[in-house]
Amino acid sequence: MVFLDQFAGYLQLERNYSSNTIRAYLNDLRQLISDNGRNSKPSASPGTALNPATISPTIDISATNIPNPEETPISGSLANFAPTDEGTNGQANSNGILEAENLKAYIRRIQEQYARPTVARKISAIRSFYRYLRREQLIDDDPSRLVKGPKLARRLPSCLEKEEIRKLMQVCDDSPLGIRDRAVLEALYATGMRVGELCRLSIQDYDRALMEIRVFGKGAKERVVLLNESAQLWLNRYLDEHWQHFSDNSSPQPDSPLFISRQASRLSSRSVHRIVLKYARLAEIDKSITPHTLRHTFATHMLEGGADLRAVQDLLGHTTISTTQIYTHVSTERLRKVYQASHPRA
């Protein structure tokens, strides 16, 4: 499994992928390796154990006899991940996961088991892994180039109406917990931050004088997001009156978490999800809503209010403008509904 370990380090250190993405990719690749082990015919005779000494430098990471990574050199060229067959002059046999036909067969199997978005992610993991192996000169050819992923219909993100946002905020009470939760909701809607970005915030990231927050987004990219007066009001009230209530009366330090749980630890993404769901129910909002819904709502309301698409892209932290353009379709769809409901001849 040494190649997966190295691949994980590459994703983290060089590609700056999130821990969740890395975990999903590794699980997908382990499934590929396990599937190959079940569906491949062993090259050794039945009942004959594979000798690890004959596997190097062609390593079978799906077999049970895996050479110790500390003893096996990780250099040279891998023809595929299947063990060598002594009857073929040391050449790799054809039932490894680096064989194009086996890879295509695997893709066909998972297409029968999973929804299209899941299949697309699994194929993305496979392609990334094989590109990494090719870059490191561990394989001579990349069969994943021949694999086509499913076409995904781009769904329009759901968002809240302005009245629904007002109701969501107003159901928070004046208890320390209610004020903290109101600050969380206000910050999400005012800035369009991702929930993970909000949870990683420290006190030093918030600039009261400039009404802005420094955010570290995907790929460790830093950007500045802006607060409106309502968000700043509730954030200041939470920090000045109740932050120490959650931190067991400890004094705030620059690197202290901005949002704290009742256990005096950094608020988690799961907790923020529960907060959003709790107040959506209290506000009787009959929609499927998550913290990301507030990000979609922020972008949609900004564009409906006349904001420039490039400005919204910068505030959201999107790498390409095409990702942000989906919100123009959301706005157009909402305008169409208004038109059809309002125009006498619609």
QUICORUR-V734933 format. One record per backbone hydrogen bond with DSSP energy under -1.0 kcal/mol. NH is the residue of the N-H (numbers start at 1). CO is the residue of the C=O. E is the energy in kcal/mol with one decimal. If there is no record, write none. Layout:
# QUICORUR-V734933
NH CO E
NH CO E
This chain:
# QUICORUR-V734933
5 1 -1.9
6 2 -2.3
7 3 -2.4
8 4 -2.6
9 5 -1.9
10 6 -2.1
11 7 -2.5
12 8 -2.1
13 9 -2.9
14 10 -2.0
15 10 -1.6
17 11 -2.7
22 18 -2.4
23 19 -2.4
24 20 -2.2
25 21 -2.7
26 22 -2.5
27 23 -2.1
28 24 -2.2
29 25 -2.3
30 26 -2.5
31 27 -1.9
32 28 -1.9
33 29 -2.4
34 30 -2.7
35 31 -2.7
36 32 -2.2
37 33 -1.9
38 34 -1.6
39 35 -2.0
40 36 -1.6
48 45 -2.3
54 51 -2.1
55 52 -1.3
58 55 -1.3
66 64 -1.5
71 68 -1.9
72 68 -1.5
78 138 -4.3
85 91 -1.1
88 85 -2.3
91 88 -2.0
99 96 -1.5
103 99 -2.3
104 100 -2.6
105 101 -2.3
106 102 -2.2
107 103 -2.3
108 104 -2.2
109 105 -1.9
110 106 -2.4
111 107 -1.9
114 110 -2.3
119 115 -2.2
120 116 -2.8
121 117 -1.9
122 118 -2.3
123 119 -2.5
124 120 -2.1
125 121 -2.2
126 122 -2.2
127 123 -2.7
128 124 -2.3
129 125 -2.2
130 126 -2.6
131 127 -2.5
132 128 -2.0
133 129 -2.3
134 130 -2.5
135 131 -2.6
136 132 -2.2
137 134 -1.4
138 133 -2.9
145 142 -1.4
146 143 -1.8
147 144 -1.3
165 161 -2.0
166 162 -2.0
167 163 -2.2
168 164 -2.3
169 165 -2.1
170 166 -2.0
171 167 -1.1
172 169 -1.2
179 175 -2.7
180 176 -2.2
181 177 -2.6
182 178 -2.2
183 179 -2.2
184 180 -2.0
185 181 -2.6
186 182 -2.8
187 183 -2.2
188 184 -2.3
189 185 -2.3
190 186 -2.6
191 187 -1.7
192 188 -2.0
198 194 -2.0
199 195 -2.2
200 196 -1.3
201 198 -1.2
203 256 -2.5
204 254 -2.5
205 202 -1.7
206 203 -1.5
207 212 -2.8
212 207 -1.7
213 225 -2.6
214 205 -2.6
215 223 -3.2
217 221 -3.6
220 217 -1.3
221 218 -1.1
223 215 -2.5
225 213 -2.7
227 211 -2.4
232 228 -2.3
233 229 -2.4
234 230 -2.0
235 231 -2.2
236 232 -2.7
237 233 -2.0
238 234 -2.1
239 235 -2.4
240 236 -3.0
241 237 -2.1
242 238 -1.8
243 238 -1.4
246 242 -1.2
247 243 -1.2
249 244 -3.2
250 247 -1.1
256 253 -2.2
258 201 -2.3
261 265 -3.3
264 261 -1.6
267 259 -2.2
272 268 -2.1
273 269 -2.2
274 270 -2.0
275 271 -2.2
276 272 -2.5
277 273 -2.3
278 274 -2.6
279 275 -2.1
280 276 -1.9
281 277 -1.9
282 278 -2.0
283 279 -2.1
284 281 -1.3
285 280 -2.8
287 285 -1.7
293 290 -1.1
296 292 -2.3
297 293 -2.5
298 294 -2.4
299 295 -2.1
300 296 -2.5
301 297 -2.8
302 298 -2.2
303 299 -2.1
304 300 -2.4
305 301 -1.5
306 303 -1.4
307 302 -2.5
312 308 -2.1
313 309 -2.3
314 310 -2.2
315 311 -2.2
316 312 -2.3
317 313 -1.4
318 313 -1.8
325 321 -1.7
327 324 -1.9
328 325 -1.3
330 326 -1.6
331 327 -2.2
332 328 -2.2
333 329 -2.5
334 330 -2.2
335 331 -2.4
336 332 -2.2
337 333 -1.8
338 334 -2.1
339 335 -2.8
340 336 -2.8
341 337 -1.9
342 338 -1.5
343 339 -2.9
346 343 -1.5
